[in-house]
């Protein structure tokens, strides 16, 4: 195998490699001297190593060149001594190169062949076909083959020696615009008759059925396997059209006509044929048809080779039926799973709706019942605290303590109501997000910045559905909780944007980001993000969670309104 060319030696790279070698394998320290002398000594050592590396590289390059020269010489020897004849022609048909075997086939010395037209060694009747063959090759570039008769060798006239037939297999070297040909001696008529006899003996002993038809599609020859496969003796088949073997109506209309048109135009056809044996047994034959042409390109014979593939086709059909049945079962099961998944999604959406309604009801009940009772109790205690301030010192202290307890209870109840469903949600999504950001900053002490749309965008936000407002509020609540518990951040940025009917809410922080090994969204207990995905997907939105190039994590909710 030819090695790729070695790159030129780069002095900068060599010097860098030398310095790297000195750094990895330091030489013994030089005697004490000034810094200039030490630097000079170091540069001398680097130069020495650089020269050694350059010498090694040059030696390796010389070795590769020697190997390439040896391979080229070996190739030239193989080309010259090859048993097949090799000839190269230019676009005008002149011989530019030929090996010893080609010179022997053309019965000429090797050197005088160069510069001669190849067609002068071919019989005049075949020279026109040879020129057309070469022109087609240079035009299309496709590999092709041709058989031609050679001129009688010098001194053979009157001796009765027959002209030899030469087979040419040619391809095109597009880069050099050179036709490269392999020449094979097919022999004279006697040798060809002997070859045909050997071929018929081979065909008679193979297991595939073979039939040969003339140009009118009448059978002129069959082998022994044909009779075994079809049940017809050779004398019963000769002279008949192969259509008598087929089953009427087994093929679609035009099947045989299309096969015959293809084999005439392309020289080959393969396919299945539904036939019937002499005793009436149907079978499937895998048929291959080819044509034989004369020197003018006209079809002289059709050759058909076939074998019984009934069992294989039955197995293929059964496998196809099983595959279709399996596909149908998989499709049905997939439909069931899709329906179940849709039902689960609807159930999850329904449960979220019920949960929000229940939170709203409980918050309202706490506000209406417990809140009012606590407020009334506080009013009574306040009045009692005022009356006992100057006359009953100990009672006043007990009343003041009870009043503080009631105040703490009221604050706790207010916090519970805000956790269940803040009353600020009734004021719109803008007020809800502002309250949520302020509460997060107050509780955690982190810097929290909220960016809202402009005036037109805020006006459009007023038209959002209650379901969309709840999803935005709860998603922001879950995102801020995750930042507080996992991000180790110092700052949080919240951006709500509305442009061209596209609503987006993003929450980003400057924390540690999402770990690649165990990101939060892959943990089995990360139901917050799962619930967020369900809520957003129910409204046709998308959730994206990713790390930021500058550090931290970004969560984005997108909706097409």
C-alpha positions as CSV (number, residue, x, y, z in Angstrom):
1,X,0.0,0.0,0.0
2,X,1.3,3.4,-0.9
3,X,2.1,5.6,2.1
4,X,0.8,9.2,2.1
5,X,3.4,11.8,1.3
6,X,5.4,13.0,4.3
7,X,5.0,16.7,5.1
8,X,7.9,18.9,4.7
9,X,10.2,19.4,7.7
10,X,9.1,22.6,9.6
11,X,12.0,24.3,11.4
12,X,9.7,25.9,13.9
13,X,8.1,22.5,14.7
14,X,11.5,20.9,15.0
15,X,12.7,23.6,17.4
16,X,9.5,23.3,19.5
17,X,10.0,19.5,19.6
18,X,13.6,19.9,20.7
19,X,12.7,22.3,23.5
20,X,10.0,20.0,24.6
21,X,12.5,17.1,24.7
22,X,14.9,19.2,26.7
23,X,12.1,20.1,29.1
24,X,11.1,16.4,29.5
25,X,14.7,15.1,29.8
26,X,16.8,17.9,31.2
27,X,20.5,17.6,30.6
28,X,23.0,17.8,33.5
29,X,23.4,21.4,34.8
30,X,26.2,23.5,33.4
31,X,28.8,24.9,35.6
32,X,28.0,28.1,37.3
33,X,28.2,31.1,35.0
34,X,26.4,34.2,34.1
35,X,22.8,34.2,32.7
36,X,24.0,35.0,29.2
37,X,26.4,32.0,29.2
38,X,23.7,29.7,30.5
39,X,21.3,30.8,27.9
40,X,23.9,30.3,25.2
41,X,24.7,26.8,26.6
42,X,20.9,26.0,26.6
43,X,20.5,27.1,23.0
44,X,23.4,25.0,21.9
45,X,21.8,21.9,23.5
46,X,18.5,22.7,21.8
47,X,20.2,23.1,18.4
48,X,22.0,19.7,18.9
49,X,18.7,17.9,19.7
50,X,17.1,19.8,16.7
51,X,19.8,18.4,14.4
52,X,19.3,14.9,15.7
53,X,15.6,15.1,15.1
54,X,16.1,16.5,11.7
55,X,18.5,13.7,10.8
56,X,16.1,11.0,12.0
57,X,13.3,12.6,10.0
58,X,15.5,12.7,6.8
59,X,16.5,9.1,7.3
60,X,12.9,8.1,7.6
61,X,11.9,10.1,4.5
62,X,14.7,8.5,2.5
63,X,13.5,5.0,3.7
64,X,10.0,5.8,2.4
65,X,11.4,7.0,-0.9
66,X,13.4,3.8,-1.3
67,X,10.3,1.7,-0.5
68,X,8.3,3.7,-3.1
69,X,11.0,3.2,-5.7
70,X,11.0,-0.6,-4.9
71,X,7.2,-0.8,-5.2
72,X,7.3,1.1,-8.5
73,X,9.9,-1.2,-9.9
74,X,8.0,-4.3,-8.7
75,X,4.8,-2.9,-10.4
76,X,6.7,-2.3,-13.7
77,X,8.0,-5.9,-13.5
78,X,4.6,-7.3,-12.8
79,X,3.1,-5.3,-15.7
80,X,5.7,-6.5,-18.2
81,X,5.6,-10.1,-17.1
82,X,1.8,-10.4,-16.6
83,X,0.3,-13.4,-18.4
84,X,-2.6,-11.2,-19.8
85,X,-2.0,-8.8,-22.6
86,X,-2.1,-5.1,-21.5
87,X,-2.4,-2.3,-24.0
88,X,-3.0,1.5,-23.6
89,X,-4.4,3.6,-26.4
90,X,-4.7,7.4,-26.7
91,X,-7.9,9.1,-27.9
92,X,-6.8,8.6,-31.6
93,X,-6.4,4.9,-31.1
94,X,-2.6,4.8,-31.1
95,X,-0.7,2.4,-28.8
96,X,1.1,4.2,-26.0
97,X,2.1,1.2,-23.9
98,X,2.1,-2.6,-24.3
99,X,3.5,-5.4,-22.3
100,X,5.2,-8.6,-23.5
101,X,2.0,-10.7,-23.5
102,X,0.3,-8.2,-25.7
103,X,3.2,-8.2,-28.1
104,X,3.0,-11.9,-28.3
105,X,-0.7,-11.9,-29.0
106,X,-0.3,-9.4,-31.8
107,X,2.7,-11.3,-33.1
108,X,5.0,-8.3,-33.1
109,X,8.0,-7.1,-31.1
110,X,7.2,-4.9,-28.1
111,X,9.1,-1.8,-29.1
112,X,7.7,-1.4,-32.7
113,X,4.1,-1.6,-31.3
114,X,4.4,1.8,-29.7
115,X,3.0,4.6,-31.9
116,X,1.0,2.2,-34.2
117,X,-2.8,2.3,-34.6
118,X,-4.3,-0.7,-32.8
119,X,-6.9,-1.2,-35.5
120,X,-4.3,-2.2,-38.1
121,X,-4.0,-5.6,-36.2
122,X,-7.7,-6.2,-36.6
123,X,-9.5,-7.7,-39.6
124,X,-11.0,-4.9,-41.9
125,X,-14.5,-6.2,-41.3
126,X,-14.1,-5.4,-37.6
127,X,-12.2,-2.1,-37.7
128,X,-15.3,0.1,-38.0
129,X,-16.9,-1.7,-35.0
130,X,-13.6,-1.2,-33.1
131,X,-13.6,2.5,-33.8
132,X,-17.2,2.9,-32.6
133,X,-16.4,0.8,-29.5
134,X,-13.5,3.2,-28.6
135,X,-15.5,6.3,-29.3
136,X,-18.3,5.1,-27.0
137,X,-15.7,4.3,-24.3
138,X,-14.2,7.8,-24.5
139,X,-17.7,9.4,-24.5
140,X,-19.3,7.4,-21.7
141,X,-16.3,6.3,-19.6
142,X,-18.1,3.0,-18.8
143,X,-16.3,-0.3,-18.8
144,X,-17.0,-2.4,-22.0
145,X,-16.0,-5.5,-23.9
146,X,-15.7,-6.5,-27.5
147,X,-14.5,-9.5,-29.6
148,X,-12.7,-9.0,-32.9
149,X,-10.8,-11.1,-35.4
150,X,-7.1,-10.5,-35.8
151,X,-5.2,-10.3,-39.1
152,X,-3.5,-13.5,-40.1
153,X,0.0,-13.5,-38.7
154,X,2.9,-12.8,-41.2
155,X,3.7,-15.9,-43.2
156,X,0.4,-17.6,-42.4
157,X,-1.2,-16.9,-45.8
158,X,-1.8,-20.1,-47.7
159,X,-1.1,-22.3,-44.8
160,X,-4.7,-22.9,-43.8
161,X,-4.1,-21.3,-40.4
162,X,-7.4,-19.7,-39.1
163,X,-7.6,-16.2,-37.8
164,X,-7.7,-15.9,-34.0
165,X,-10.5,-14.1,-32.1
166,X,-9.4,-11.6,-29.5
167,X,-11.5,-10.5,-26.6
168,X,-11.0,-6.9,-25.5
169,X,-12.0,-5.6,-22.0
170,X,-11.5,-1.9,-21.8
171,X,-11.9,0.9,-19.3
172,X,-11.1,4.6,-19.4
173,X,-8.5,6.5,-17.4
174,X,-10.4,9.8,-17.3
175,X,-7.5,11.8,-15.9
176,X,-5.0,10.7,-18.5
177,X,-7.6,10.3,-21.3
178,X,-6.2,6.9,-22.0
179,X,-8.0,3.6,-22.9
180,X,-6.6,0.7,-21.0
181,X,-7.4,-2.7,-22.5
182,X,-6.9,-6.3,-21.4
183,X,-6.5,-8.7,-24.4
184,X,-7.5,-12.3,-24.2
185,X,-7.0,-14.9,-27.0
186,X,-10.3,-16.6,-27.5
187,X,-8.8,-18.8,-30.2
188,X,-9.9,-19.9,-33.7
189,X,-13.0,-21.7,-34.8
190,X,-11.7,-25.1,-33.7
191,X,-10.8,-24.0,-30.3
192,X,-14.1,-22.2,-29.9
193,X,-16.0,-25.4,-30.9
194,X,-14.1,-27.3,-28.3
195,X,-14.8,-24.7,-25.7
196,X,-18.5,-24.8,-26.6
197,X,-18.5,-28.6,-26.2
198,X,-16.9,-28.2,-22.7
199,X,-19.4,-25.6,-21.8
200,X,-22.3,-27.8,-22.8
201,X,-20.8,-30.6,-20.8
202,X,-20.7,-28.3,-17.8
203,X,-24.3,-27.1,-18.4
204,X,-25.5,-30.7,-18.6
205,X,-24.2,-31.4,-15.1
206,X,-25.3,-28.3,-13.1
207,X,-28.4,-28.4,-11.0
208,X,-30.0,-25.2,-12.5
209,X,-32.2,-25.6,-15.6
210,X,-30.8,-24.0,-18.7
211,X,-32.6,-23.3,-22.0
212,X,-31.3,-21.6,-25.1
213,X,-33.7,-19.8,-27.5
214,X,-33.0,-18.5,-31.0
215,X,-33.7,-14.9,-32.1
216,X,-37.4,-15.9,-32.6
217,X,-37.7,-17.1,-29.0
218,X,-37.9,-20.8,-30.0
219,X,-36.0,-23.3,-27.7
220,X,-33.0,-24.8,-29.5
221,X,-31.3,-26.4,-26.5
222,X,-31.9,-27.5,-22.9
223,X,-29.9,-29.3,-20.3
224,X,-30.6,-32.4,-18.2
225,X,-31.7,-30.3,-15.2
226,X,-34.4,-28.6,-17.3
227,X,-36.0,-32.0,-17.9
228,X,-35.8,-32.9,-14.2
229,X,-37.3,-29.5,-13.1
230,X,-40.1,-29.3,-15.7
231,X,-40.8,-32.9,-16.4
232,X,-40.5,-32.3,-20.2
233,X,-38.0,-34.3,-22.2
234,X,-35.6,-32.4,-24.5
235,X,-37.4,-33.5,-27.6
236,X,-40.8,-32.2,-26.2
237,X,-39.3,-28.7,-25.6
238,X,-37.2,-28.1,-28.7
239,X,-38.8,-25.8,-31.2
240,X,-41.4,-24.4,-28.8
241,X,-41.8,-21.0,-27.1
242,X,-41.0,-21.1,-23.4
243,X,-44.5,-19.7,-22.7
244,X,-45.9,-23.3,-22.7
245,X,-44.2,-23.8,-19.3
246,X,-46.1,-20.9,-17.6
247,X,-49.4,-20.8,-15.7
248,X,-52.2,-18.9,-17.4
249,X,-53.2,-15.8,-15.4
250,X,-50.5,-16.2,-12.8
251,X,-48.7,-13.0,-13.9
252,X,-50.0,-9.5,-14.2
253,X,-50.7,-8.3,-17.7
254,X,-47.6,-7.2,-19.6
255,X,-45.2,-9.0,-17.2
256,X,-43.5,-11.1,-19.9
257,X,-43.5,-8.2,-22.4
258,X,-41.7,-5.9,-19.9
259,X,-39.2,-8.7,-19.1
260,X,-38.5,-9.2,-22.8
261,X,-38.1,-5.5,-23.5
262,X,-35.6,-5.2,-20.6
263,X,-33.5,-8.1,-21.7
264,X,-33.4,-6.8,-25.3
265,X,-32.4,-3.3,-24.1
266,X,-30.1,-4.0,-21.2
267,X,-29.0,-7.6,-22.0
268,X,-30.1,-9.0,-18.7
269,X,-33.3,-9.7,-16.7
270,X,-33.9,-11.4,-13.4
271,X,-37.2,-12.3,-11.7
272,X,-39.7,-14.9,-10.6
273,X,-41.7,-16.9,-13.1
274,X,-44.8,-18.9,-12.1
275,X,-44.7,-22.2,-14.1
276,X,-46.3,-25.6,-14.1
277,X,-44.6,-29.0,-14.5
278,X,-45.7,-31.6,-17.0
279,X,-47.8,-33.3,-14.4
280,X,-49.6,-30.1,-13.6
281,X,-47.8,-29.3,-10.3
282,X,-47.3,-25.5,-9.9
283,X,-43.9,-24.1,-8.9
284,X,-42.0,-20.9,-8.7
285,X,-38.8,-20.5,-10.8
286,X,-36.2,-17.9,-10.2
287,X,-35.2,-17.0,-13.8
288,X,-32.2,-15.2,-15.2
289,X,-32.2,-14.2,-18.8
290,X,-29.2,-13.0,-20.9
291,X,-28.6,-12.4,-24.6
292,X,-25.8,-13.3,-27.0
293,X,-25.1,-10.8,-29.8
294,X,-23.1,-11.1,-33.0
295,X,-20.3,-8.8,-34.2
296,X,-22.9,-6.2,-35.4
297,X,-24.7,-6.1,-32.1
298,X,-27.8,-8.1,-33.2
299,X,-29.3,-10.6,-30.8
300,X,-28.7,-14.2,-31.9
301,X,-29.7,-16.2,-28.8
302,X,-31.4,-15.9,-25.5
303,X,-30.1,-18.0,-22.5
304,X,-32.3,-18.7,-19.5
305,X,-31.1,-20.2,-16.3
306,X,-33.7,-21.1,-13.6
307,X,-34.1,-23.0,-10.4
308,X,-37.1,-24.1,-8.3
309,X,-37.5,-21.7,-5.4
310,X,-41.1,-22.6,-4.4
311,X,-40.2,-23.6,-0.8
312,X,-38.1,-20.5,-0.3
313,X,-40.9,-18.2,-1.7
314,X,-43.4,-20.0,0.6
315,X,-41.2,-19.4,3.6
316,X,-40.7,-15.7,2.5
317,X,-44.5,-15.3,2.2
318,X,-45.0,-16.9,5.6
319,X,-42.4,-14.6,7.1
320,X,-44.0,-11.6,5.4
321,X,-47.4,-12.6,6.9
322,X,-45.8,-13.0,10.3
323,X,-44.1,-9.7,9.9
324,X,-47.3,-8.0,8.9
325,X,-49.2,-9.6,11.8
326,X,-46.4,-8.4,14.2
327,X,-46.5,-4.9,12.7
328,X,-50.3,-4.9,13.2
329,X,-50.0,-6.0,16.8
330,X,-47.2,-3.4,17.4
331,X,-49.4,-0.7,15.8
332,X,-52.4,-1.7,17.9
333,X,-50.3,-1.8,21.0
334,X,-48.7,1.5,20.2
335,X,-52.2,3.0,19.6
336,X,-53.3,1.6,23.0
337,X,-50.2,3.1,24.7
338,X,-50.7,6.4,22.9
339,X,-54.4,6.4,24.1
340,X,-53.3,5.5,27.6
341,X,-50.7,8.2,27.6
342,X,-53.2,10.8,26.4
343,X,-55.6,9.7,29.1
344,X,-52.8,10.0,31.7
345,X,-52.0,13.4,30.4
346,X,-55.6,14.5,30.6
347,X,-55.9,12.9,34.0
348,X,-52.8,14.8,35.2
349,X,-54.2,18.0,33.8
350,X,-57.5,17.3,35.5
351,X,-55.7,16.6,38.8
352,X,-53.7,19.8,38.5
353,X,-56.9,21.7,37.9
354,X,-58.6,20.0,40.9
355,X,-55.6,20.7,43.0
356,X,-55.6,24.4,42.1
357,X,-59.4,24.6,42.7
358,X,-58.9,22.8,46.1
359,X,-56.1,25.2,47.0
360,X,-58.3,28.1,46.1
361,X,-61.2,26.8,48.2
362,X,-59.1,26.0,51.2
363,X,-57.4,29.4,51.1
364,X,-60.8,31.0,50.8
365,X,-62.2,29.0,53.8
366,X,-59.1,29.8,55.9
367,X,-59.5,33.5,55.0
368,X,-63.2,33.6,55.6
369,X,-63.5,31.4,58.7
370,X,-60.1,31.2,60.5
371,X,-58.9,34.6,59.4
372,X,-62.1,36.4,60.5
373,X,-62.2,34.6,63.8
374,X,-58.6,35.4,64.5
375,X,-59.2,39.0,63.5
376,X,-62.2,39.2,65.9
377,X,-60.1,37.6,68.7
378,X,-57.4,40.1,68.1
379,X,-59.8,43.0,68.3
380,X,-61.1,41.7,71.6
381,X,-57.7,41.2,73.0
382,X,-56.6,44.6,71.8
383,X,-59.5,46.2,73.7
384,X,-58.8,44.1,76.8
385,X,-55.1,45.0,76.5
386,X,-56.0,48.7,76.5
387,X,-58.4,48.5,79.5
388,X,-55.9,46.6,81.6
389,X,-52.9,48.8,80.8
390,X,-53.2,50.9,84.0
391,X,-55.2,48.9,86.5
392,X,-54.2,45.2,86.2
393,X,-50.5,44.8,85.6
394,X,-50.3,41.1,85.6
395,X,-53.4,40.6,83.6
396,X,-52.1,43.2,81.1
397,X,-48.9,41.2,80.7
398,X,-50.9,38.0,80.0
399,X,-53.1,39.8,77.5
400,X,-50.1,41.3,75.7
401,X,-48.6,37.8,75.4
402,X,-51.8,36.4,74.1
403,X,-52.0,39.3,71.6
404,X,-48.5,38.5,70.3
405,X,-49.5,34.8,69.9
406,X,-52.6,35.8,67.9
407,X,-50.4,38.1,65.7
408,X,-48.0,35.3,65.0
409,X,-50.9,33.0,64.2
410,X,-52.4,35.5,61.8
411,X,-49.0,35.8,60.0
412,X,-48.7,32.0,59.8
413,X,-52.3,31.8,58.4
414,X,-51.4,34.5,55.9
415,X,-48.3,32.5,54.9
416,X,-50.3,29.3,54.5
417,X,-52.9,31.1,52.3
418,X,-50.1,32.5,50.2
419,X,-48.6,29.1,49.8
420,X,-51.9,27.6,48.8
421,X,-53.0,30.4,46.5
422,X,-51.8,34.0,46.9
423,X,-54.6,36.5,46.7
424,X,-52.3,38.5,44.4
425,X,-53.1,36.1,41.6
426,X,-56.5,37.8,41.4
427,X,-54.7,41.0,40.4
428,X,-53.1,39.5,37.2
429,X,-49.9,37.8,36.2
430,X,-47.8,40.9,36.4
431,X,-48.6,41.5,40.1
432,X,-48.2,37.7,40.8
433,X,-44.8,37.6,39.3
434,X,-43.7,40.7,41.1
435,X,-44.9,39.4,44.4
436,X,-43.2,36.0,43.8
437,X,-39.8,37.7,43.0
438,X,-40.0,40.0,46.0
439,X,-40.9,37.1,48.3
440,X,-38.0,35.0,47.0
441,X,-35.5,37.9,47.5
442,X,-36.9,38.5,51.0
443,X,-36.7,34.9,52.1
444,X,-33.3,33.9,50.6
445,X,-31.5,37.2,50.6
446,X,-30.4,36.6,46.9
447,X,-30.5,39.4,44.3
448,X,-33.6,38.8,42.1
449,X,-34.3,40.9,39.0
450,X,-37.6,40.8,37.2
451,X,-37.9,42.1,33.6
452,X,-41.4,42.6,32.2
453,X,-42.6,43.5,28.7
454,X,-43.3,47.1,27.7
455,X,-46.7,48.8,28.1
456,X,-48.2,47.1,25.0
457,X,-47.0,43.7,26.2
458,X,-48.4,44.3,29.7
459,X,-51.7,45.2,28.1
460,X,-51.7,41.9,26.1
461,X,-50.8,39.9,29.3
462,X,-54.1,41.0,30.8
463,X,-55.9,38.9,28.3
464,X,-54.1,35.6,29.3
465,X,-56.4,32.8,30.4
466,X,-56.5,31.9,34.1
467,X,-55.0,28.5,33.3
468,X,-52.0,30.2,31.6
469,X,-51.5,32.6,34.5
470,X,-51.5,29.7,37.0
471,X,-49.0,27.8,34.9
472,X,-46.6,30.8,34.7
473,X,-46.9,31.4,38.5
474,X,-46.5,27.8,39.6
475,X,-43.6,27.2,37.1
476,X,-41.8,30.3,38.4
477,X,-42.4,29.1,42.0
478,X,-40.9,25.7,41.2
479,X,-37.9,27.2,39.4
480,X,-37.1,29.5,42.3
481,X,-37.4,26.6,44.8
482,X,-34.9,24.6,42.7
483,X,-32.5,27.6,42.6
484,X,-32.8,28.0,46.4
485,X,-32.1,24.3,47.1
486,X,-29.6,23.3,44.4
487,X,-28.0,26.2,42.5
488,X,-25.8,27.8,45.2
489,X,-26.4,31.0,43.2
490,X,-26.0,34.7,44.2
491,X,-28.2,36.2,41.6
492,X,-31.4,35.2,39.7
493,X,-32.8,36.9,36.6
494,X,-36.4,36.5,35.6
495,X,-37.5,37.7,32.1
496,X,-41.1,37.6,30.8
497,X,-41.3,38.5,27.1
498,X,-44.1,38.7,24.6
499,X,-43.3,39.3,20.9
500,X,-45.3,38.5,17.8
501,X,-47.6,36.1,19.6
502,X,-44.8,34.3,21.3
503,X,-44.7,34.2,25.1
504,X,-41.6,33.2,27.0
505,X,-40.6,33.1,30.7
506,X,-37.0,32.4,31.5
507,X,-35.3,32.0,34.9
508,X,-31.5,32.0,34.9
509,X,-29.0,32.0,37.7
510,X,-25.2,32.2,38.2
511,X,-24.9,29.0,40.2
512,X,-23.3,25.6,39.6
513,X,-25.5,24.6,36.7
514,X,-26.8,21.1,35.9
515,X,-24.5,18.2,36.5
516,X,-23.8,16.1,33.5
517,X,-23.9,12.9,35.5
518,X,-27.1,13.4,37.5
519,X,-29.0,16.4,36.2
520,X,-32.0,17.4,38.3
521,X,-34.4,16.5,35.6
522,X,-33.2,12.8,35.6
523,X,-33.5,12.2,39.3
524,X,-36.4,9.8,40.1
525,X,-37.7,12.3,42.8
526,X,-37.7,15.4,40.5
527,X,-41.5,15.5,40.3
528,X,-41.4,19.3,40.3
529,X,-40.0,19.5,36.8
530,X,-42.2,16.6,35.7
531,X,-45.3,18.4,36.9
532,X,-44.0,21.6,35.2
533,X,-43.5,19.7,31.9
534,X,-47.1,18.3,32.2
535,X,-48.6,21.7,32.9
536,X,-46.7,23.5,30.1
537,X,-47.4,20.7,27.5
538,X,-51.1,20.7,28.3
539,X,-51.2,24.3,27.1
540,X,-49.1,23.5,24.0
541,X,-45.8,25.0,25.3
542,X,-42.2,23.8,25.6
543,X,-39.8,23.6,28.5
544,X,-36.0,23.9,27.9
545,X,-33.4,23.4,30.6
546,X,-29.7,24.0,29.9
547,X,-26.5,25.3,31.2
548,X,-25.3,28.8,30.3
549,X,-21.8,29.4,28.7
550,X,-21.1,31.9,31.4
551,X,-22.1,29.5,34.2
552,X,-25.3,28.7,35.9
553,X,-28.6,27.3,34.5
554,X,-31.4,28.6,32.4
555,X,-35.0,27.4,32.4
556,X,-37.2,28.7,29.6
557,X,-41.0,28.2,29.1
558,X,-42.2,29.0,25.6
559,X,-45.8,29.4,24.3
560,X,-47.2,30.2,20.9
561,X,-50.3,32.3,21.6
